[in-house]
Amino acid sequence: MTVELQHPMKADATPQETARGRFVSGMRSLILNDLAGDMGEAYEKRAAPKFRKANGRDPETSREAHEALRGDPAFNIYSAMRVQAQKMVWASVADSVERESERLAAEAAKVADVAGGAALNPELDVPKNVHAIDVHLMPGSYTRGADSLEAGAVYDRGLAVFSMGLMGANLDDIGLSMAQYIKLRFPDFAPERILDTGCTIGHNTLPWKQAYPAAEVIAIDAAPGPLAYGSARAKMQGQDVLFQQMCADDLAYEDESFDVVWSSMFLHELSKKQRAKCFEEAYRVLKPGGLVVHMELPPNDQMSAFDGFYLDWDSYYNNEPYYKGYRDEIPANLTARAGFASDDYFDFVVPSISIYGEDAVREAAAGDRAEAVGQETTGRLAEGVMWYGFGAFKK
Ligand SMILES: C[S@@+](CC[C@H](N)C(=O)[O-])C[C@H]1O[C@@H](n2cnc3c(N)ncnc32)[C@H](O)[C@@H]1O
């Protein structure tokens, strides 16, 4: 199912374009549920036994699971279909964005003076990981259309097609689930200043403003266009969030000036060096008692070889060069290397609030680690998705 975005900034689609989007979402759902199931079965019945015969043991890592599956017909059809469907996601929304560009610019101009806004920095040296390749096969990557609304409009409508209804009507399910989890798990924590890093169009920033309305919320990204779009999108939803063009690994903020540094689906798009620097910067700008918290894909060391490879697939076939390197990291080491005490580290799994409801999030927040990483549900965009997160408070 494709969601119909529920905010006024979206590029409107003709009935044909809507049908195209529905078709692509439906196809992705078949691939990510049915074909993925077939591939899992092929792994158990054919690929793993073949590997066992050749090596005298089971595949032990994601890399070995990949090796075992290569050439298997179920893997081939899954991969070929998924790559084509990914290209179709972006193709299915391109016409509407192009047709709507002038109207969107006019709509954004109408809210130019509303609180919030986007502070772009034309002097910023936009890092290569943002523009040099078509990240997740998205044509033009995050800098498509420079500082126009194009990249943001494509990303917004594209993600609605891509997510098959699993990320909520305004694509904010991750933020809603995570912010609510933090609020319920740490009821005395009352952040006054919150920073979202790598926010793209701010879809998972806005839930933090909703969870902590009195807080000042700032969202940064290295790419200008998505910020321009995200800012108008936030204003039209009545959310006062400031968007700033900046690198998360080189923050222009003072030491000890934030209570929360948050990101979602961000760390896996950074090189190892950038990632380490982001944690150092988060540590620096957090006040004592502040919280760094990230939603991300669950790490390989908490997954079986096959399920680990299932997520690493994007690194090989979806133009996500840093994905596997990120998933091979141990999240607790990322916070520890930046200075966070290891006894202040925690990780958790949160049920999607749109699918399972607020009571399920409350239940998860009541346990220390209520849910182990579910191999087929955590971080997998498929039926029953749950989100993985980790964080640490600064002493
Ligand atoms: C996958 S998107 C994140 C999506 C979003 N946070 C969400 O919740 O779905 C990754 C974003 O990180 C941004 N980015 C990559 N490297 C960055 C850096 N060093 N500093 C700031 N933003 C960066 C990209 O421009 C892109 O918008």
The ligand as a Tripos MOL2 file, in Angstrom:
@<TRIPOS>MOLECULE
LIG
   27    29     1     0     0
SMALL
NO_CHARGES

@<TRIPOS>ATOM
      1 C1         19.0940    8.3600    4.6390 C.3       1 LIG1
      2 S1         19.0940   10.0370    4.8140 S.3       1 LIG1
      3 C2         18.4800   10.2600    6.4570 C.3       1 LIG1
      4 C3         17.0200   10.2280    6.5100 C.3       1 LIG1
      5 C4         16.3080   10.7660    7.6760 C.3       1 LIG1
      6 N1         17.0880   11.1640    8.8030 N.3       1 LIG1
      7 C5         15.2580    9.7550    8.0980 C.2       1 LIG1
      8 O1         14.9050    9.7780    9.2530 O.co2     1 LIG1
      9 O2         14.7660    8.9860    7.2750 O.co2     1 LIG1
     10 C6         20.7660   10.5380    5.0590 C.3       1 LIG1
     11 C7         20.9330   12.0490    5.0970 C.3       1 LIG1
     12 O3         22.2060   12.3560    5.6530 O.3       1 LIG1
     13 C8         22.7160   13.4900    5.0050 C.3       1 LIG1
     14 N2         24.1720   13.5050    5.2440 N.ar      1 LIG1
     15 C9         25.1020   12.6520    4.7900 C.ar      1 LIG1
     16 N3         26.3160   12.9750    5.2910 N.ar      1 LIG1
     17 C10        26.1340   14.0410    6.0940 C.ar      1 LIG1
     18 C11        26.9810   14.8010    6.9330 C.ar      1 LIG1
     19 N4         28.2790   14.5450    7.0310 N.pl3     1 LIG1
     20 N5         26.4470   15.8020    7.6540 N.ar      1 LIG1
     21 C12        25.1190   16.0810    7.5750 C.ar      1 LIG1
     22 N6         24.2670   15.3990    6.7920 N.ar      1 LIG1
     23 C13        24.7590   14.3890    6.0570 C.ar      1 LIG1
     24 C14        22.3030   13.2970    3.5520 C.3       1 LIG1
     25 O4         22.3180   14.5130    2.8560 O.3       1 LIG1
     26 C15        20.9070   12.7120    3.7410 C.3       1 LIG1
     27 O5         19.9460   13.7170    3.7370 O.3       1 LIG1
@<TRIPOS>BOND
     1     1     2 1
     2     2     3 1
     3     2    10 1
     4     3     4 1
     5     4     5 1
     6     5     6 1
     7     5     7 1
     8     7     8 2
     9     7     9 1
    10    10    11 1
    11    11    12 1
    12    11    26 1
    13    12    13 1
    14    13    14 1
    15    13    24 1
    16    14    15 ar
    17    14    23 ar
    18    15    16 ar
    19    16    17 ar
    20    17    18 ar
    21    17    23 ar
    22    18    19 1
    23    18    20 ar
    24    20    21 ar
    25    21    22 ar
    26    22    23 ar
    27    24    25 1
    28    24    26 1
    29    26    27 1
@<TRIPOS>SUBSTRUCTURE
     1 LIG1         1 GROUP 0 **** ****
